[in-house]
Every structure is written in C-alpha cells, then in structure tokens.
C-alpha cells in the first residue's frame, strides 16, 4: 500500500472535491492540508505537522478531538442501534437527550424537535413560528425581524433572515423579504459610551418596528450576545432583556439562535441565561455533540406545541422531517458531551480560561493596526484595521486575515479568520500555557500581515 502524504492526498482531493466556503482557485497557491488524526486540541497532517485547533473546527469541538468518553459512548451505541426513523418510533438516546436538554434550558422550554444541523434548526423555528400563528387564527403574521450583520445559516430560509452580504447578496432574488433592525453591535458605540448604554440605545429602533408592524410579524430572530459569522461582533445582555419584554408586549415570538454561542461559549451554558430570559424557540447545534456528529435541536414551550395538537383531519400537524432526525449515534454523543459538562465543572473552568485568554491577548489592544480586542466568555476577537484612530478598515481585497492564517499555519496554529477579524474560539481542554502560546503566535502573525 502506498504511504499517504500531504501532497498526494491533496492532489486526489482537488481532482474530485468541492469544499465549503472556499474559492477553489485559491488552492492553486494555498496548499490544502490533509489531516490524518486529531488528539485534544491538536490536529496532525500526513507529514507529521501539528496545528492547534484555535477555532474548534468551525466552533463544534468542545472537549478535544478523539475524546475518549464521547468516543466510547458512540462506539457502544453503534453496536446496538445505528438509526431508526423517529416518526412512529422512538429510542432511549433521543428521549434521554430531550429530557436532559429540557432540564438544562431556560425555564419554560419543555418540548424538543430534532433536526440535522444549525441551518435546519433555524428553518424549523421559522416554520414553526409562522405555522403556530396560522393555527391560532393569525395567518397575517408572515414576516420575520432580523438584526443587521446577523447570520443564521445557508439554507434559503436561514439565509433570508441573515444579513451578512457576502453570503446573502447572490441569492437575494430567491429569498423572502424580512425586516432588518440595526444591530446592537458595540463596536460602533460612541467614544466614552459603554456596552450597556449603546445596546439600550440601539434597541429603540427595534421597539419602533414592533410597535408599528407587530400584526404582521411572526418572530424576531437573534444570535444572543455574539454575532459570530458577522465578524464576532458583540453586545450587552440588556438588549435581550428589552427584546423579551417587547416581544411579550407586542405578541411576537422570540427565536434565540444559540447554535454557535450555546454550550458554554459565552461564560454560561446558554447565552440567554446572562439576560435571565427564555426565548420562545431555542436553536442548538454545533457543540451539542462535542463536534462528533451532525445534530440540532429546537426547544419550544407548551403553548406552541398545543397550537399543533389536534385531530389529524384539522391538518394542523407540523409535517417537517429529516431522514436522520434524532439519530441514536448523534444523541449518544450529545449525552456524553452533557455528562462532561456535569462531571467536570466546565463552566467554572471556562471562566478561568477566559481570564487567561484576556490577559494573554491584552497587549494586542495597543497594536497600531488593531481597532479592538473584544471578548465574551471563551470567544475573543481581534479586529484589524488600516488606521486605528479613524477605525479605517483594510480593503477586503487585500485579505489581511488570510495573511494571518497562512503565517499561523506555518507556526502550527489554525486561525481561520473572518475577513480582517482574527479570533480565538478553542476547545475547552486547552491549557493556560497553550492559550498564551496562541496569543504570541497571533501577535507575530498580525505583525507580519500588517507590515506592508
């Protein structure tokens, strides 16, 4: 058997594969990196190079690659039941996971609907909100409110309620029209204005929209606290408090997309906890299975469930399905992930790691080409700019973030950027020493990428 190496596998890849979120022509000059194995926070290629996975492989890996506890749970399950349809049938992992999620979620969320991925979860929540209002005799409520700079996925419904032009503009003719409110993104606050003050001020715009158009609106959808794909922009929990009160006042559902920020990323298990609010729909995915298998869940409350519960002849049922809904292997991986949260006091440990991350990255705040170093829990973002005084961004065509990415790979760190934003979103098993090393690598690479 021919021994694999990076070059041979990359060549085979480029002959047959089309990769996500990638201009494939880039790989004429940007080498593909074939990964042979993972262990903990490290990925290893076929030539023996190692890379610290600073972005948790697109934010999904919570407890390290090849985690022995999650691996054991999946191995045990695959020997019992790999899959069965969840229409008319059930199995213990799906039931047990739903029970655990209901017990952990913000109060009042007591029904779980499974799907396959984050975009699918958003689609479920959108359809369920509209359909609930229809079943309740309010068919005129057909519109959704979203925030500027938001991102909720790539399927057409999820893309419609997002607002990042890079992903949305091409497909705009295919998308439903939504109402867009200004983002509470605190990067844009005035000099001397704090996060809470700015978030309160921005909420006034959304309040006006609800006051004027609530009769047409099904729901408001938000990413609580951090707009992740929107350059890791962040805002204060008070915005969620004001939004929950306004949705109640105007009779509008609140959809919390915690696909990226759930499961400890923001310093609490769910970001909504920091505002003390319960949404009408909570969308979960990514870290739900610890990065092992695709799975998502939408949690909602009894009154939504009751709007669909009737005789079949009334045609009120929610007839949305995925072939792999509630897959037993994915549910077992999720249960093992929740077991680790419970046994290892993960949230408390994350707060300590977050403090180390803040300390390690603090010197970058004085860099002449860094406009801001911002952080919410285990998410830290470094915004590169041409002129920090005027906050003048680099032209996107210069791809300064890509220069950081290239330089970091050469030093053994995976720091895939969001435009000109470099961010840390590592697995929770990283050590303080590794966090400090990562910050030093990021600083070196930012120096190189902004030198010319």
N, C-alpha and C positions, 0 to 999 in steps of 0.2 A: 504493500500500500504506500502510495506517495505521501510523504510527510507534508502537511499543510504549513504554509507560511502566510504572512500578511499579503504579499504581492499576488500569490496565486489565487487566494480566496477572493481578494478584492477584484481581480480580473474576471473571475467567474460571476461575481455579484453584478458587476457593471454590464455584463452581457445579457442579464435576464431580469434584474430587479429595478423597480421604480420606487424610490424612497420618499417618505412623508416629509412635508415642509422643507423641500430641498429643490433648488435649481440644479438639476443633474449635471449640467455643463460645468458647474463648479468643480466637479471631481476630475476634470482634466488637469487641474493644478492643486486641488486639495485632496490629499490621499484619504481613501476610505480606510477605516480602522476596524478590521475584523476582531471580534472579541472571542477568546477561547473559553474563558471561565471568569467567574466572579467570586469574591470572598469578602464579606464585610463591606467596607466602603470602597474596596478596590476592584477594578476591572483589569484583566490581563489579556494582551493580544497574543497572536500566534508567534511573534518574535520575542516574547518574554518581557515586553514593556508593560508597565503598570500605570494606571490612571486613577486618581482619587475621584470618585463619582460625586462631585460637589453639587450636582443638581438632581440627585436621586433618580437618575434615568427618567427624566421628564416628570419628576415630582411624585413618583409612585412608590419608591423603595424606602420604607421606614426603618427597617431593622437589619439592613445589610443583605448583600447577595448571598445566596445559598444558606440562608438562616436555618440552622438545624431544627428548630422547633416547628417552623412553618413547613419545612421540607418533610418532616416526619408525619405531620397531620395530612398533607396531600398524599403522601405515599400510602398511608393507612386507608384513606378514602378511596383511592383508585383501585384498591383490591376488593372493595365492597360494592361500590356503585359509582360509575363514572358520569352517568347522566340519565335523567328521565324527564319527560315533559312535565311541566308544572300546571297544566290545565287538566283538572280532574284527578291529579295525583299530587302527592307531596312526599317529602323525605325529611329526616330529622335535621340534617345540617341547615336546610332552609328555614325550618321552624325555629331552631335554636338561635340562629343568627338574627332572625327578625325579633325574637324575644330580647336578645341582648341589645340590639340597636334601640328598641323602644325603651329599654331601661336606662340607656345612656343619653338619649337625645333630650333636647329641651322639652319641658313639660307640655303635655297635650298631643304630642306626635305619637300615635298609637297604632298606625297601620303602615305596613311596608310593602312596596311594589318594587320588584326586581327588574333590572334591565342589564345590558351588557357593557356599557361604557358611559363616560360622562355626557357626551352629546345625547345619547339615548335617554339618559335620565332627565335632561332638560326637556327633550321632546315630550316625555311622559308628563312632566309637570305642566308644561304649556297646554297640552291637550286636556289634561285632567281638570285644570282650572277652567278653561273655556267650557268643557262638557258639563262640569258641575253647575255653572251658572245657567247653561241651557236647560239642564234637567230641573233646575229650580225656577224656571219660567222667566229667565232674564237673557234671552237669546241675543239681545242687542249688545251685550258685553262681549266684544270680539277683539279688543285691542290690548296690547301689552306696552308697558313702560319700561324702558331700559336706561342705563346710565351711559353717557359719553365715555369712551375709552374702555368699555366693558368687553368681555369675551366669554362666550358660553358654549363654544364648540363649533364643529364644522358641518354637521347636517343642516338641512335648509332652515328648519325652524330655529335651531340653536344659533345658526349664523345670522338669521334675521334679527334676533334680539341682542346680538353682539354689536360692537361699534368700533372695532379696530379696522381701519380702512384697508390695510394690507391684505386681510383675509376676506373682507366683505365686498369691496367695490366691484370686483369682476362679476360676481354673481347677483348683484343688486336687482337686475330685471326679473330674477326668479323668486325674489323674497317678498314676504308680506310686509306691509308698511307698519312701522312701530312708532311710538312716541319716545323721543330721546330727551332726557333731562341732563343738565350739566353734571359732571362728575364732582364728587366732594374731594377729589384727589388733592392732597395737601401740599404737593409740590408747587402748586400755583398760589399759595397763600401770600398775602402781602407781607412786606418786611415788618417784623415785630408781632405778627398775628400768629396765635398758637393753633395747633391742630383742631382743638375743640371749637374755637371761635370760627375758623374757616368752614368746618363741616356744618356747623349750625347755619352759617350764612348761606351756604350752597343749598341747604335743604329747602329754603324758602322757594326756590324755583320749582322743586318737585311738589311742594304743597300747592302751588298755584295750578299746576297741571291736574292734580287730583280734584281740587275744588271745582275746576271748570269742566272736567271730562269724565268724572268717575262713572257716570251712567254707561259709558262706552267701554270702560277699562275692566279687563279680567283680573290682571295682576301686575305688580311691579316685580321685576327680577333683578337681583343684585348679587355681587360677589362680596360677602361680608369682610370688611376691613382691608383687603388687599385685592387690587385688580391685577391678577398675576400676569397673564399674557399681555396686558396693557402696560408693559414696562415696569411691573412691580410697583405701581403707584398705590399709596396707602391713605387711609382716612381714619377719623376718630369714631369710637363706638357710639357716641351720642347721635350720629346720623341714623344708625339702626333703630335707636330708641324713638326718635322723632318719626321715622318711617313707619314703624309698627303702630304707633298711636294714630298716624294719619290714615293708614290703611284701614284700621278699625273704624275710624270716624267716617270715612267715605265709602265703606263697603267694598273694599278691593283686597284681593289676595296678595300675600307677600311670599315670593319664591326666593329662598336662600340657596344660591349655588355655592355649596361648600366642597365642590369636587376637588379643588386644589388646596383650599385652606383648612379643610377638616382634618380630624385625627392628629391634633397636637401642633400643627404648623404655626399657629398664631400665639401659642402660650396657654391655650385652653383646649380641651378635646375638640369642641366646636367653637368657631369664632363668635357665633351668636351669643354664647354664654357671657362674653365680655360686655354685652349690652343688656343682658338679662331679658332677652326677647325670645319668643318662639315663633317661627315662621308658619305659614300655612302649608308650605311644601319645603322640605329639606332634601337637596340633591347631594348624594355622596357617591364617590368612586375613587379613582387613583389609589391612595393609601389604604383603602378598605381591605385589600387582600395582601398588604405588605409588599406590593409590587410583583406578586406571583402570577395572578390570572385576571382576565377581564371580568369585572363585576361592577354593577352600580345599583343603587337603591334610592327610591324616592319615599320619604316618610311624610305622612299627612295625618290629619286628625279625624275624629269620628264623624263630624258633621259632613265632611267631604265624602267619606265612604258612604254615609247614609243617603247622599244625593243620588247614588248609583244603584242602591239596593232596592229592587222591586221585582215584580213578576217579569219573566222573560219577554212576554208579549208587549210590554211597555217600551221595549228597545232602549233602555237606559243604561245597559251594561257598558263597561269600559273595555272594548274589544281590541285592546292593544297587546301585541305579543312579540316575543323574540324566541327563536328556537331554543336558545340556551338559557332562557330565563331561570334564575335560581340554580345554576349548575352546582351540583354537590361538591365538586373539587374546589371551585372558587369559594363556596360557602365555608368549607373546612379551612381553607387558607385564611379567610376573614376571621373565623373563630379563633384560630391560632394567633392571629395578629392582635385581637382583642384580649386574649389571655396574656400576651406580653405586656400590654398596657396595664393590665390589672396587677400582675405579679411584680413588675419591675419599677413601679412608681415613675413611669416615663415622663409624665407632665412636669413633675418636680425636677427631674434630671434635665429636661429640655430648658427649663428656666435658667439653670446654672450654665448650660452650654450657650444659651443665648447671650448671657452676660459676657462670657469669654469671647464670643463672636464679635460683640460690640466693641470690646476692649481691643481686640486684635485688628479690627478694621478702622478704628478711630483715627489713626494718622492719615488715612486717605481723605478725610474731610478737608484737609489743608492742601490737597494736591491742586496745582494750578488748572487742571482740566477735569476736576470733579465738582459738579454743582451741588451734589447732596449725597450723603450716606444715610440711608433710612432703614429702619428695621421694625418689624412686627414679629415678635417671637423668634422662631427658627427660620425666618426669611429676612435676608439682608440684601439690599440693592445699592449699587454704586453707579450714579448717573454721570456719564462722561459728556463733556461739553467743550466746544472750542474756546469759549470765553466765559469763565465762571462768574465774573462781575455782572455781565449782562445776561447770563444764562443762555448764551447763543449756542444752539446745538450744532454738532457736526453735520454737514450734509450727509444724508443717509447713503448716498452713492459711495462715500469713502469707506464705509463698512469698518469703522474703527473697532467695533465689538468683535468682528471676525478676526481682526489682527490680534486681539487679546486671546481669543480662542486658540488660534494657531500657536501662539507663543506659550500658552499654558499647557497645551498638549505636549509640546517639546520638553516641558519640565515635569510632566506626569500628573497633570490635573485636567479634569473635564469641566470647563467653564463655558458652556454654550450660552451665548449672550441673547438678549432681547434687544435688537438694534444696537444702540450705544449704551445699554444698561448691562452691567456685569452683576451677577447675583450669586449668593450662596443659599442653597436650599438642600443641605446634605442629609444623608441618613442619620437617624438618631443615635447610632452606635459610634459616631465619630468621637475622637478624644480631644481634650483641650489642646494637646500638642499638635495634633493634625489640623485643628482649626487655625492655630497660629501659623503653621507652615502654609496653609492655604492662603491666608491673608498676605503673607510675604510674597508668595508666587503671584497673586493678583496684583500687588503693588508693582513688582518688577515688570509684569506684562503690560500694565497700564502705562508705565513709563515708556516702554518700547513703542506701544501703539499710538501714543500721543506726542512722540518726539518730533515728528515732521509736520 
